[in-house]
Amino acid sequence: MQTESASLGQAVEGQAVTTLPLNGRNVLALVALVPGVVPQGSSFGNLTGQNVFAAGNYQIDGGNANQGSVLVDGAPVNTSYGNTVELVMDQDVVQEFNVQTHNNTAEFGMYTGGVINMSTKSGTNAFHGETYEYLRNTVLDANTFFANREDTGRQAWHQNQFGANIGGPIKHDRLFFFGDYQGYRQTEGYPFLVTVPTAAELTGDFSAISAAIYDPTTTCGYNGNPACVAGQPTRQQFSYNGVANVIPPSRMSTVAKNLLAFPIFARPNETGTLTAEGPVNNFSTLATTGGRNDQFTLRGDQILSSKQTMFERYTWWKSANLPTKPYGNGLITGDPISPEAFTTQQAVVGDTYVFNPTSVADVHLSYLRWNYVRTPAFLGIDESTAFGWPSYMNFGALNDLLKSTAVPVMSFSGPISYTEGSAGYIFSINNNYTIASTYQKIWKQHTFKFGLDLRRLEMDYFQNNDPGGVFTFDNVFTSQNVSSPGTTGNGLASFELGYVSNSSSQTVEIAPPTFQTLYYQGYFAQDTWVPTNKLTLTLGLRYEVPGVYIARHGWADTFNPTETNPIVGVPGAFDLVSTSQH
């Protein structure tokens, strides 16, 4: 039974931190050992290859996931980008950490659920160090059940995690250092089996399929065409040079021809299975996916006098997901968050001064910078030049951010399952500036503690999930009857004619960048009072000013549903605050 404090939680000390086996050496996985903590998806394992929200994806004492507070050496590692945790220390750097799940003292704020507080190792009067490597590769792995049954061999997997650290004295009893490095490399084979158009279909020749392709310009009763006859097709089947189901070259859309020549599609490398709409599963490959990260930490400690000690720490962490390019044409597919990369840097300075045996104060200054980017294929492509689109479809200008365009995402009805990827373009540059100070005084049966926590949180942010637009093509425009297309027509044929599906699936996303600053203030006073040997009272008061987002350079936008959009002429426009820009 813990009688010193009413707070609930658990401390995990240095020996347990370094010796407990951790998948991917993710030290935050140890948080799951604490009662009241429920880990959510992607929070285990190495964080490279995971979503950037994975590190803090824990529900603590019923709170929402990703809403806890994580402190390293008293410095916050949460950013204003969804309160994400963007620095996870190497397992060998952490001396101990404490997870407070319930009834926390007034000392902590800016969280819901719980507080994770880590401290890092320092050097000592003796030199200590270690090196290691954890290896996993295809040769050492067992085969999967289905791969073994089909005799396809082991799926490639290579993972190396390695590092070293050393600590010791610079000046005996006075100056100490500790340094750590960890690297991670992982690649794996990712199988793809999809359906792509044949070489003939890419030229408009659908004569090899049994589903008839019809000309939408011949629809009866329109544009001077003869009236419809009951029970008869409302359109005429395509024919060129006496061959049915062939689109005349003159009818091919210029934009479609440019996209096909880009090339937007891979070429078949398998026979596939023939269906009425063409071959299925005619492209297969084993692409490479994976990631890598590197982290190093340097820490120095000084004993300046019998009353004063200081420390400094700098940590640099870079992580990147590898792009998956199975088609050999530069286009990305597979995991929608790849390729994704970020670099985190944090510098912390701490100063502790003991005034007398009953009074002590400390000050922590910290700076954290998180630079994150998710990059789609061919970022910055000029779609008007590359594909022949009209100038008003310059998505970069609409975003108020040139070079923010990419290849469009397209989908087709019918057997085509090929995808050129849908990774959005996102970047976020976050800067955290923090000053935290406490003063503790013991007087008789009271332990008083006072403190402040001041933070300036900056976020330069842009997100466009579909920077090239999203377009769908179905069989309606090339079907026998527009009201009941059935199995006639073909989505690829509609694309080659330039007819986008008459549905709400077409998307052109407009999202100007924003730059905002949040000023947070927290002040507290508490008293731990022991009136008797059987009773301890913890009394505290915390005053917080959570702050509001302040737009920088007018880079914050709001949606006005009644304003006429100057681009498309319909109600609904985004306005940048404090400016006349739309």
C-alpha positions as CSV (number, residue, x, y, z in Angstrom):
1,M,0.0,0.0,0.0
2,Q,1.3,3.4,-0.9
3,T,0.7,5.9,1.8
4,E,2.9,8.8,0.9
5,S,0.6,10.1,-1.9
6,A,-3.0,9.8,-3.1
7,S,-1.8,9.7,-6.8
8,L,-2.1,6.3,-8.5
9,G,0.5,5.1,-10.9
10,Q,3.7,3.0,-11.2
11,A,7.4,3.6,-11.6
12,V,9.5,1.5,-13.9
13,E,13.1,1.7,-12.9
14,G,16.3,1.5,-14.9
15,Q,17.0,-2.2,-14.6
16,A,13.5,-3.1,-15.8
17,V,13.7,-0.6,-18.6
18,T,16.9,-2.0,-20.1
19,T,16.3,-5.7,-19.5
20,L,12.6,-6.3,-20.4
21,P,12.3,-7.5,-24.0
22,L,10.6,-4.9,-26.2
23,N,9.4,-5.4,-29.7
24,G,11.3,-2.9,-31.8
25,R,12.9,-1.5,-28.5
26,N,9.9,0.9,-28.1
27,V,10.3,2.0,-24.5
28,L,6.7,3.4,-24.4
29,A,5.4,-0.1,-24.7
30,L,6.3,-0.5,-21.1
31,V,3.5,1.9,-20.3
32,A,1.1,-1.0,-20.9
33,L,2.5,-2.7,-17.8
34,V,0.7,-0.1,-15.6
35,P,-2.8,-0.9,-14.4
36,G,-5.4,1.5,-16.0
37,V,-3.5,1.8,-19.3
38,V,-5.0,0.4,-22.5
39,P,-2.8,0.4,-25.6
40,Q,-4.4,1.2,-28.9
41,G,-3.5,0.1,-32.4
42,S,0.1,0.6,-33.7
43,S,1.5,1.6,-30.3
44,F,3.6,-1.5,-30.0
45,G,6.7,-2.3,-32.1
46,N,9.2,0.0,-33.7
47,L,7.5,3.3,-34.6
48,T,9.0,3.5,-38.1
49,G,6.4,2.4,-40.6
50,Q,3.6,3.4,-38.2
51,N,1.3,6.4,-38.3
52,V,2.8,9.5,-36.5
53,F,0.0,9.2,-33.9
54,A,1.1,5.7,-32.9
55,A,3.6,6.7,-30.1
56,G,1.1,8.2,-27.7
57,N,-1.8,6.0,-28.7
58,Y,-2.6,4.9,-25.1
59,Q,-5.8,5.4,-23.1
60,I,-4.8,6.2,-19.6
61,D,-7.4,5.8,-16.8
62,G,-10.3,6.2,-19.2
63,G,-8.9,9.2,-21.0
64,N,-8.8,9.6,-24.8
65,A,-5.9,8.1,-26.6
66,N,-3.1,10.5,-27.5
67,Q,-4.3,13.0,-24.9
68,G,-1.8,12.2,-22.1
69,S,1.2,14.2,-21.3
70,V,4.7,12.8,-21.9
71,L,7.7,14.5,-20.3
72,V,11.4,13.7,-20.8
73,D,13.7,15.2,-18.2
74,G,10.8,17.5,-17.3
75,A,10.4,18.7,-20.9
76,P,7.2,18.0,-22.9
77,V,7.5,16.0,-26.1
78,N,3.8,16.5,-27.1
79,T,3.2,18.8,-30.1
80,S,0.2,20.9,-31.0
81,Y,-0.3,18.6,-34.0
82,G,-3.1,16.6,-32.3
83,N,-1.1,16.4,-29.0
84,T,1.1,13.7,-30.7
85,V,4.1,12.3,-29.0
86,E,7.0,13.0,-31.4
87,L,10.0,11.9,-29.4
88,V,10.5,8.3,-28.1
89,M,13.8,7.8,-26.4
90,D,16.1,4.9,-27.0
91,Q,15.6,2.2,-24.4
92,D,19.2,2.4,-23.2
93,V,18.8,6.2,-22.6
94,V,16.0,6.0,-20.1
95,Q,16.9,5.8,-16.4
96,E,13.4,5.3,-15.2
97,F,9.9,6.5,-15.9
98,N,6.7,7.0,-13.9
99,V,3.2,6.7,-15.2
100,Q,0.6,8.6,-13.1
101,T,-2.9,7.4,-13.9
102,H,-5.2,9.0,-11.4
103,N,-5.6,11.7,-8.9
104,N,-2.4,13.5,-10.0
105,T,-1.1,16.5,-8.1
106,A,-1.5,20.1,-9.1
107,E,2.1,20.0,-10.5
108,F,1.0,18.6,-13.8
109,G,-1.3,20.0,-16.5
110,M,-2.2,20.1,-20.1
111,Y,-3.4,16.5,-20.4
112,T,-6.4,14.3,-20.0
113,G,-5.9,10.8,-18.7
114,G,-2.4,10.5,-17.3
115,V,1.2,11.7,-17.2
116,I,4.3,9.8,-18.4
117,N,7.4,11.2,-16.9
118,M,10.8,9.9,-18.0
119,S,14.3,10.7,-16.9
120,T,17.5,10.0,-18.9
121,K,20.8,8.5,-17.8
122,S,23.9,10.5,-16.8
123,G,27.5,9.6,-16.7
124,T,29.2,8.4,-13.5
125,N,32.7,8.3,-12.1
126,A,33.3,5.0,-14.0
127,F,33.2,4.4,-17.7
128,H,30.4,2.1,-18.8
129,G,29.2,1.3,-22.3
130,E,27.7,-1.4,-24.5
131,T,27.0,-2.3,-28.1
132,Y,24.3,-4.5,-29.6
133,E,22.6,-5.7,-32.7
134,Y,19.3,-7.5,-33.1
135,L,19.0,-9.3,-36.4
136,R,16.0,-10.8,-38.2
137,N,16.1,-12.0,-41.8
138,T,14.5,-14.3,-44.4
139,V,16.9,-17.2,-43.8
140,L,16.1,-17.3,-40.1
141,D,12.3,-17.0,-40.5
142,A,9.8,-19.7,-40.7
143,N,7.6,-19.8,-43.8
144,T,3.9,-18.8,-43.6
145,F,1.3,-21.6,-43.9
146,F,-0.1,-20.5,-47.3
147,A,3.3,-19.7,-48.8
148,N,4.5,-23.1,-47.7
149,R,1.4,-24.8,-49.2
150,E,1.8,-23.0,-52.5
151,D,5.6,-23.5,-52.4
152,T,6.3,-19.8,-53.2
153,G,9.2,-19.5,-50.9
154,R,9.7,-17.3,-47.9
155,Q,8.6,-13.7,-48.2
156,A,11.6,-11.5,-47.9
157,W,12.1,-9.8,-44.5
158,H,15.2,-8.1,-43.2
159,Q,15.5,-6.2,-40.0
160,N,18.5,-4.8,-38.2
161,Q,18.5,-2.8,-35.0
162,F,21.8,-1.8,-33.6
163,G,23.5,0.8,-31.4
164,A,26.0,1.7,-28.8
165,N,26.3,3.9,-25.8
166,I,29.0,5.1,-23.4
167,G,29.1,7.2,-20.3
168,G,31.8,8.3,-17.8
169,P,33.7,11.2,-16.2
170,I,35.2,14.2,-17.8
171,K,36.4,15.5,-14.4
172,H,36.2,13.2,-11.4
173,D,33.3,14.1,-9.1
174,R,32.5,17.2,-11.2
175,L,31.8,16.7,-14.9
176,F,30.2,13.7,-16.6
177,F,29.0,12.7,-20.1
178,F,26.7,10.1,-21.6
179,G,26.2,9.4,-25.3
180,D,23.9,7.0,-27.1
181,Y,23.2,6.0,-30.8
182,Q,20.6,3.6,-32.1
183,G,19.9,2.7,-35.8
184,Y,17.0,0.7,-37.3
185,R,16.8,-0.7,-40.9
186,Q,13.8,-2.8,-42.1
187,T,12.8,-4.0,-45.6
188,E,10.3,-6.6,-46.6
189,G,8.8,-8.0,-49.8
190,Y,5.3,-6.9,-50.4
191,P,3.3,-8.9,-52.9
192,F,1.0,-7.2,-55.4
193,L,-1.5,-9.0,-57.6
194,V,-3.7,-6.6,-59.5
195,T,-5.5,-6.1,-62.8
196,V,-4.2,-3.6,-65.4
197,P,-5.3,-2.8,-68.9
198,T,-3.8,-4.7,-71.9
199,A,-1.7,-2.9,-74.5
200,A,-4.7,-3.0,-76.9
201,E,-7.1,-1.5,-74.4
202,L,-4.8,1.4,-73.8
203,T,-5.2,2.3,-77.5
204,G,-9.0,2.1,-77.3
205,D,-9.2,-1.5,-78.8
206,F,-11.7,-3.5,-76.7
207,S,-12.3,-6.1,-79.4
208,A,-10.9,-8.9,-77.2
209,I,-13.7,-8.6,-74.6
210,S,-17.3,-9.7,-75.0
211,A,-18.8,-6.7,-73.2
212,A,-20.0,-4.3,-75.9
213,I,-18.7,-0.7,-75.9
214,Y,-21.2,2.0,-77.0
215,D,-20.8,5.6,-78.3
216,P,-22.4,8.1,-75.9
217,T,-22.7,10.7,-78.7
218,T,-25.2,8.4,-80.6
219,T,-27.7,8.4,-77.8
220,C,-31.1,8.5,-79.5
221,G,-33.3,11.5,-79.1
222,Y,-30.3,13.9,-78.4
223,N,-28.4,16.3,-80.6
224,G,-30.5,15.5,-83.6
225,N,-30.2,11.7,-83.3
226,P,-33.2,9.6,-84.3
227,A,-35.9,9.0,-81.7
228,C,-35.5,6.0,-79.4
229,V,-37.3,2.8,-80.4
230,A,-38.9,0.8,-77.6
231,G,-36.9,-2.3,-76.7
232,Q,-33.9,-1.3,-78.8
233,P,-30.5,-0.1,-77.5
234,T,-30.4,3.7,-77.1
235,R,-26.8,3.9,-78.5
236,Q,-24.7,2.5,-81.3
237,Q,-21.8,0.2,-80.6
238,F,-18.3,1.5,-81.4
239,S,-16.6,0.3,-84.5
240,Y,-13.4,1.3,-86.3
241,N,-12.1,0.0,-89.6
242,G,-14.8,-2.6,-89.5
243,V,-13.8,-4.0,-86.1
244,A,-16.4,-3.7,-83.3
245,N,-15.6,-2.5,-79.9
246,V,-12.7,-0.2,-81.1
247,I,-12.7,3.5,-80.3
248,P,-11.6,5.6,-83.2
249,P,-8.2,7.4,-82.4
250,S,-9.8,10.8,-83.1
251,R,-12.3,10.3,-80.3
252,M,-9.6,9.7,-77.6
253,S,-9.4,12.4,-75.0
254,T,-6.2,14.4,-75.1
255,V,-5.9,14.4,-71.3
256,A,-6.5,10.6,-71.3
257,K,-3.8,10.0,-73.9
258,N,-1.4,12.1,-71.9
259,L,-2.1,10.2,-68.8
260,L,-1.7,6.9,-70.6
261,A,1.6,8.0,-72.0
262,F,2.8,9.3,-68.6
263,P,2.5,6.3,-68.0
264,I,-0.2,6.0,-65.4
265,F,-0.6,2.2,-65.8
266,A,1.9,-0.6,-65.5
267,R,2.0,-3.1,-68.3
268,P,0.7,-6.7,-67.8
269,N,3.3,-9.3,-67.0
270,E,0.9,-12.2,-66.4
271,T,-1.7,-13.9,-68.6
272,G,-4.3,-13.6,-65.9
273,T,-7.8,-15.1,-65.9
274,L,-10.0,-14.1,-68.9
275,T,-13.5,-12.7,-68.1
276,A,-16.2,-11.0,-70.2
277,E,-14.7,-7.7,-69.3
278,G,-11.1,-8.7,-70.0
279,P,-8.2,-10.5,-68.1
280,V,-8.1,-10.4,-64.4
281,N,-5.0,-10.5,-62.1
282,N,-2.6,-9.9,-65.0
283,F,0.1,-8.1,-63.1
284,S,2.1,-9.5,-60.2
285,T,5.3,-8.4,-58.5
286,L,7.1,-8.4,-55.1
287,A,7.7,-4.8,-54.2
288,T,9.9,-3.5,-51.4
289,T,8.6,-1.6,-48.4
290,G,10.0,-0.8,-45.0
291,G,11.7,2.0,-43.2
292,R,14.7,3.3,-41.3
293,N,15.5,5.5,-38.4
294,D,18.5,6.9,-36.5
295,Q,18.6,8.5,-33.1
296,F,21.5,9.9,-31.0
297,T,21.5,11.5,-27.6
298,L,24.3,13.5,-25.8
299,R,24.0,14.5,-22.2
300,G,26.3,16.4,-19.9
301,D,26.1,16.8,-16.1
302,Q,27.9,19.1,-13.8
303,I,28.2,19.4,-10.1
304,L,29.0,23.1,-9.8
305,S,29.1,23.2,-6.0
306,S,27.6,21.4,-3.0
307,K,24.4,23.4,-3.7
308,Q,24.1,23.5,-7.4
309,T,23.9,20.9,-10.2
310,M,23.2,21.3,-13.9
311,F,22.6,19.1,-16.9
312,E,22.2,19.5,-20.7
313,R,20.7,17.0,-23.1
314,Y,20.3,17.1,-26.9
315,T,18.5,14.3,-28.8
316,W,18.1,14.0,-32.6
317,W,15.8,11.4,-34.2
318,K,15.1,10.9,-37.8
319,S,12.6,8.4,-39.2
320,A,11.5,7.6,-42.7
321,N,9.1,5.1,-44.3
322,L,10.3,3.8,-47.7
323,P,8.1,4.4,-50.7
324,T,6.5,1.4,-52.3
325,K,6.9,1.5,-56.1
326,P,5.8,-1.8,-57.5
327,Y,5.0,-0.7,-61.1
328,G,8.4,0.6,-62.2
329,N,7.0,4.0,-63.4
330,G,7.7,6.1,-60.3
331,L,4.2,6.0,-59.0
332,I,3.6,5.0,-55.4
333,T,1.1,2.5,-54.0
334,G,0.6,0.3,-51.0
335,D,0.6,1.9,-47.6
336,P,-1.1,5.2,-48.0
337,I,1.2,6.9,-45.4
338,S,4.4,6.1,-47.3
339,P,6.7,7.8,-48.1
340,E,6.7,9.7,-44.8
341,A,9.5,11.2,-42.9
342,F,10.1,13.3,-39.8
343,T,13.0,14.7,-37.8
344,T,12.7,15.5,-34.1
345,Q,15.2,17.6,-32.2
346,Q,15.1,18.4,-28.5
347,A,17.4,20.4,-26.3
348,V,17.0,20.6,-22.6
349,V,18.9,22.5,-19.9
350,G,18.1,21.9,-16.2
351,D,19.5,23.7,-13.1
352,T,18.9,22.7,-9.5
353,Y,19.9,24.8,-6.6
354,V,19.7,23.8,-2.9
355,F,19.3,26.9,-0.8
356,N,19.4,25.0,2.5
357,P,18.4,21.6,3.8
358,T,14.7,22.5,3.5
359,S,14.6,24.6,0.3
360,V,15.3,23.6,-3.3
361,A,14.5,25.2,-6.7
362,D,14.9,24.0,-10.2
363,V,14.5,25.5,-13.7
364,H,14.1,23.6,-17.0
365,L,14.4,25.3,-20.3
366,S,13.6,23.2,-23.4
367,Y,13.1,23.5,-27.2
368,L,11.6,20.8,-29.4
369,R,11.3,21.0,-33.2
370,W,9.4,18.4,-35.2
371,N,9.6,18.6,-39.0
372,Y,7.3,16.2,-40.7
373,V,6.4,15.6,-44.3
374,R,4.3,13.0,-46.3
375,T,5.2,13.1,-49.9
376,P,3.2,11.8,-52.8
377,A,4.7,10.7,-56.1
378,F,5.7,13.5,-58.6
379,L,5.0,16.2,-56.1
380,G,4.9,19.6,-57.8
381,I,4.0,18.3,-61.3
382,D,2.3,20.9,-63.5
383,E,-0.9,19.1,-64.4
384,S,-1.8,21.6,-67.1
385,T,1.5,21.0,-68.9
386,A,1.8,17.3,-68.2
387,F,-1.7,16.2,-68.9
388,G,-3.3,19.1,-70.9
389,W,-5.8,20.2,-68.2
390,P,-7.2,23.7,-68.4
391,S,-5.4,26.4,-66.4
392,Y,-8.2,26.7,-63.9
393,M,-7.3,23.2,-62.7
394,N,-4.0,24.5,-61.3
395,F,-4.5,23.0,-57.8
396,G,-1.3,24.6,-56.5
397,A,-2.7,28.1,-57.1
398,L,-6.0,27.1,-55.5
399,N,-4.0,25.9,-52.4
400,D,-2.0,29.1,-52.2
401,L,1.0,26.9,-52.3
402,L,2.7,26.3,-55.6
403,K,4.3,22.9,-56.3
404,S,1.6,21.3,-54.1
405,T,0.1,19.2,-56.9
406,A,0.6,15.5,-57.8
407,V,-0.6,12.8,-60.1
408,P,-4.4,12.3,-59.9
409,V,-5.9,9.3,-58.1
410,M,-8.3,7.4,-60.5
411,S,-10.6,4.4,-60.1
412,F,-12.5,2.4,-62.7
413,S,-15.5,0.2,-62.7
414,G,-14.9,-3.3,-64.0
415,P,-12.0,-5.6,-63.4
416,I,-9.2,-2.9,-63.1
417,S,-7.9,-3.0,-59.5
418,Y,-4.7,-1.1,-60.2
419,T,-4.1,1.9,-58.1
420,E,-1.4,4.5,-58.4
421,G,-1.5,5.4,-54.7
422,S,-3.3,7.9,-52.7
423,A,-0.7,9.3,-50.4
424,G,-1.6,12.9,-49.6
425,Y,0.8,15.8,-49.2
426,I,1.2,16.9,-45.6
427,F,3.8,18.9,-43.9
428,S,4.0,20.1,-40.3
429,I,6.8,22.1,-38.7
430,N,6.2,22.3,-34.9
431,N,8.3,24.4,-32.5
432,N,7.9,24.0,-28.7
433,Y,9.5,26.6,-26.4
434,T,9.1,25.8,-22.7
435,I,10.1,27.3,-19.3
436,A,9.2,25.3,-16.2
437,S,10.3,26.0,-12.7
438,T,9.5,24.8,-9.2
439,Y,10.4,25.8,-5.7
440,Q,10.0,23.4,-2.8
441,K,10.1,24.3,0.9
442,I,9.7,22.0,3.9
443,W,8.3,23.6,7.0
444,K,7.4,21.5,10.1
445,Q,4.9,19.0,8.8
446,H,4.3,20.7,5.5
447,T,6.0,20.3,2.2
448,F,5.1,23.3,0.0
449,K,5.7,23.3,-3.7
450,F,5.2,26.2,-6.1
451,G,5.8,26.2,-9.9
452,L,5.0,27.5,-13.3
453,D,4.9,26.0,-16.8
454,L,5.0,28.4,-19.8
455,R,4.9,27.1,-23.3
456,R,4.9,28.7,-26.8
457,L,3.7,26.1,-29.3
458,E,4.0,26.9,-33.0
459,M,2.6,24.9,-35.9
460,D,3.1,25.6,-39.6
461,Y,0.7,23.1,-41.2
462,F,-0.6,22.0,-44.7
463,Q,-2.6,19.0,-45.6
464,N,-4.2,18.0,-48.9
465,N,-5.1,14.3,-49.0
466,D,-5.6,14.3,-52.7
467,P,-3.3,16.9,-54.2
468,G,-3.9,15.6,-57.8
469,G,-7.7,15.3,-57.4
470,V,-9.8,12.1,-57.3
471,F,-11.6,11.0,-60.4
472,T,-13.8,7.9,-61.0
473,F,-14.9,6.4,-64.3
474,D,-17.7,3.9,-64.7
475,N,-19.5,2.1,-67.5
476,V,-22.5,4.3,-67.8
477,F,-21.3,6.6,-70.6
478,T,-20.2,3.7,-72.7
479,S,-23.1,1.3,-71.9
480,Q,-26.0,0.2,-74.2
481,N,-28.7,2.1,-72.2
482,V,-27.9,5.0,-69.9
483,S,-30.8,4.1,-67.6
484,S,-29.8,0.4,-67.2
485,P,-26.2,-0.1,-68.2
486,G,-26.0,-3.7,-66.9
487,T,-22.7,-5.4,-67.9
488,T,-22.3,-3.3,-71.1
489,G,-19.8,-0.5,-71.4
490,N,-16.4,-0.2,-69.7
491,G,-14.9,2.3,-67.1
492,L,-11.6,2.4,-68.9
493,A,-13.4,3.2,-72.2
494,S,-15.2,6.1,-70.6
495,F,-11.9,7.4,-69.3
496,E,-10.3,7.2,-72.7
497,L,-13.3,9.3,-74.1
498,G,-12.8,11.8,-71.3
499,Y,-16.2,11.1,-69.5
500,V,-15.9,11.3,-65.8
501,S,-18.5,9.4,-63.7
502,N,-21.7,11.3,-63.0
503,S,-21.3,10.8,-59.3
504,S,-20.2,12.6,-56.2
505,S,-16.9,10.7,-56.2
506,Q,-14.9,13.4,-58.0
507,T,-12.8,15.5,-55.6
508,V,-10.6,18.5,-55.9
509,E,-9.4,19.3,-52.5
510,I,-8.4,22.9,-51.6
511,A,-6.4,23.4,-48.4
512,P,-4.3,26.6,-47.9
513,P,-1.4,26.3,-45.4
514,T,-1.8,27.6,-41.9
515,F,0.7,29.0,-39.4
516,Q,-0.5,29.3,-35.8
517,T,0.9,29.9,-32.4
518,L,-0.6,28.9,-29.0
519,Y,0.6,30.4,-25.7
520,Y,-0.1,28.1,-22.7
521,Q,0.4,29.1,-19.0
522,G,0.2,26.9,-16.0
523,Y,0.7,27.9,-12.3
524,F,0.4,25.7,-9.3
525,A,0.8,25.7,-5.5
526,Q,0.4,22.6,-3.4
527,D,1.0,21.4,0.2
528,T,1.7,17.9,1.3
529,W,0.8,18.0,5.0
530,V,1.3,15.1,7.4
531,P,-0.8,16.1,10.5
532,T,-0.4,12.7,12.1
533,N,1.6,9.5,11.5
534,K,-1.6,7.9,10.0
535,L,-2.8,10.8,7.8
536,T,-1.3,12.6,4.8
537,L,-3.2,15.4,3.0
538,T,-2.2,16.6,-0.4
539,L,-3.8,20.0,-1.1
540,G,-3.2,21.8,-4.3
541,L,-4.5,24.5,-6.7
542,R,-3.6,24.8,-10.4
543,Y,-4.5,27.8,-12.6
544,E,-4.2,27.4,-16.3
545,V,-4.6,29.6,-19.3
546,P,-4.9,27.1,-22.2
547,G,-4.6,29.8,-24.8
548,V,-6.1,30.1,-28.3
549,Y,-4.6,29.6,-31.7
550,I,-3.3,32.9,-33.1
551,A,-2.9,33.2,-36.8
552,R,0.5,34.1,-38.1
553,H,0.9,36.0,-41.4
554,G,-2.9,35.6,-41.9
555,W,-2.2,31.8,-42.5
556,A,-5.4,30.5,-40.9
557,D,-8.6,29.8,-42.8
558,T,-12.2,29.5,-42.0
559,F,-15.1,28.2,-44.2
560,N,-17.9,30.5,-45.1
561,P,-20.8,28.4,-46.5
562,T,-22.8,31.4,-47.8
563,E,-20.0,33.2,-49.7
564,T,-19.8,32.6,-53.4
565,N,-16.6,30.7,-54.3
566,P,-14.8,32.9,-56.9
567,I,-13.3,29.9,-58.6
568,V,-16.4,27.7,-59.2
569,G,-19.2,30.3,-58.7
570,V,-21.2,28.3,-56.1
571,P,-21.7,29.0,-52.4
572,G,-18.9,27.9,-50.1
573,A,-15.4,29.4,-49.8
574,F,-12.4,29.4,-47.6
575,D,-11.2,32.7,-46.4
576,L,-7.7,33.4,-44.9
577,V,-8.2,35.4,-41.7
578,S,-7.0,39.0,-41.6
579,T,-6.7,39.1,-45.4
580,S,-8.8,39.6,-48.5
581,Q,-7.6,36.3,-50.0
582,H,-10.1,33.4,-50.7
